[in-house]
Amino acid sequence: MKLPPLKSLWYFKHAAKLGSFKLAAEQLFVSQAAVSQQIRLLEQQLGCALFTRHTRYVELTRQGEQLLPHVLKGFDHLHTGVQSLSQDSHPNTLNLSVLPSFASGWLLGRISDFQHQYPNIKVRIEPSDQLADFSTGQVDLGIRFGLGNYPDLQSELLTDDSLFLAYKPGLIDVTKTLKPQVMAQKLIKDICPDAERGWLTFAEQLGMNADALPSLEIDNAALVIQATLAGQGIAIVRRRLIETQLQLGQLEIYPDFEYPCQFKYYLAGPAEHFTWHKVQVFKDWLMRQFELDDEQFYKHQQSL
């Protein structure tokens, strides 16, 4: 026998549980006539009566009582199957797709704290400049620096950032005029929109043409920082990527220049991933770390 339409079985389930076509119609937000029609079509296809109709209620016939448990079990299985699509199949493993610069400059130096707080969650980090392909099921969450407009993904703002002029201690003397000191250095430039705008703003403030000075252009923020640490010149870099070096005294920043980035840090992933426990605790941990970094940074600056 051909299976009846799911709609008819769905209406049958409600009417059987409530013992009333009227109450079933109210729960389904349809008319009582629509319920009656679907039940009648179901009875015609099955070739038997499923309800005995009374004035104010209905009751199941023997055939109706025989059918009901199978219908209930069937819809329970469907519900479980649909729900499983949004459930986390690996609740104890957090797979992250992270920008290489953010991974090396910020995350790797702090992730042990997360692992200490949540020892049951294994963290896997995939450094990549490309937005992850979540359809493979190999990535749970991405951390990106941008505008937050990632097609078909949910994005949640984490924090902002600013660009600072950074250099190895001793390269710049803040008590002396800055312009001749800058002209004596090589400019290490990160090839990205925010850094380019930062250099233009900085050059305008000094009344100089940054393009006329010797420069080293690198299309990777982490390598820009490495070159700066090696004393190859001065750079305009994001503060969050060098906070560890600032605290250790490996780098210094010029106190009178700060350029707010247009881009910000976002968590990105399928909407259902944000309901997972491991994602929620990781997001909360990230937010606490950023707040702690801000407190330490401004406290450090005030002490200088």
Buried (B, 14 or more C-beta within 10 A) or exposed (E): EEEBEEEBBBBBBBBBEBBBBBBBBBBBEBEBEBBBBBBBBBBEBBEBBBBEEEEEBBEBBEBBEEBBEEBEEBBEEEEEEEEEEEEBEEEEEBBBBBBBBBBBBBBBEBBEEBEEEBEEBEBEBBBBEEBBEBEEEEBBBBBBBBEBEBEEBBBBEBBEBBBBBBBBEEBBEEEEEBEEBBBEBBBBBBEBEBBBBBBEBBBEEBEBEBEEBEBBEBEBBBBBBBBBBEEBBBBBBBBBBBBBBBEEEBBBBBEEBBBEBEBBBBBBBBEEBBEBEBBEBBBEBBEEBBEEBBEEBEEEEEEE
